[in-house]
């Protein structure tokens, strides 16, 4: 009886550990893919860092606070990573527009462009709940 219980206990923990290692491996693989260089020799993370550094002087206190508001629905464990990638996309939008500062319009456009299509439903419900007008950028959601 005790041997059967111990055997099932070990089998249970082996399955749990395999599951957690699989999940961790999946996320490590996704991170590895982001680090691989593209055709231009820079990886996705290199470009994100470039846009964040190049647009750092364009950010105002209002645009930083608005970015914090936009990333508030992201779980705390992933918020810093999401904030960095969204800020990179917003910086790219502002730099391509030759803007003198990052505005709320740049933030909304960059936020939509940085969000994966599978999350558009939650993105639009969040923007509507926060009463943020995104009507000028509806074409980006299709």
Buried (B, 14 or more C-beta within 10 A) or exposed (E): EEEEEEEEEEEEEEEEEEEEEEEEEEEEEEEEEEEEEEEEEEBBBBBBBBBBEBBEEBBEEEBBEBBEEBBEBBEEEEBEEBBBBBBBBBBBBBBEEEBEEBBBBBBBBBBBBBBEEEEBEEBBEBBEEEEBEBEEBEEBEE
